[in-house]
Amino acid sequence: MKVSLRTVVAADVQAFYEQQADPESVQLAAVPARDRAAHFPHWEKALADENNLVRTIEVDGENAGHIVGFLRDGVGDVEVGYWLARSYWGRGVATEALKQFLALEPRRPLIAHVATHNPASRRVLEKCGFAVERAVKDPRGDGVDEVHLRLE
């Protein structure tokens, strides 16, 4: 299995839409899916923002998801986020993609937030050098507790 990162192309955004609409993925990530009317403008804006580093994750030439470094609300530390299609879970894809991404993303520190009910994503981050900074109880008022991690 060959994991690689590449620049996002227009066709990827449709795949990202389908990936983020998967109910099991939404539950695990604790990130609400966007409807079609919101998804495409969101990605247009994200890809145009020079503060963002965005890559498509490929596995053996197939779009497996995306990974991004961004400034939440345009300020603060760079936050890392990733989303994998469910068919790639548990195969080491996220860890390999994050390792490659960290070699591309020069900014530090990096932060990441993960739902406490998603220990696999927390393990990915920790394997790549992120350390737990703190646990946060229901930071967005949606009933989901988080762990905040940091990479210096």
Buried (B, 14 or more C-beta within 10 A) or exposed (E): EEBBBEEBEEEBBBBBBEBBBBEEBEEBBBBEBBEEEEBBEBBEEBBEEEEBBBBBBBBEEEBBBBBBBBBEEEEEBBBBBBBBBEEBBEBEBBBBBBBBBBEEBEEEEBBBBBBBEBEEBBEBBBEBBBEEBEEBEEEEEEEBEBBBBBBE
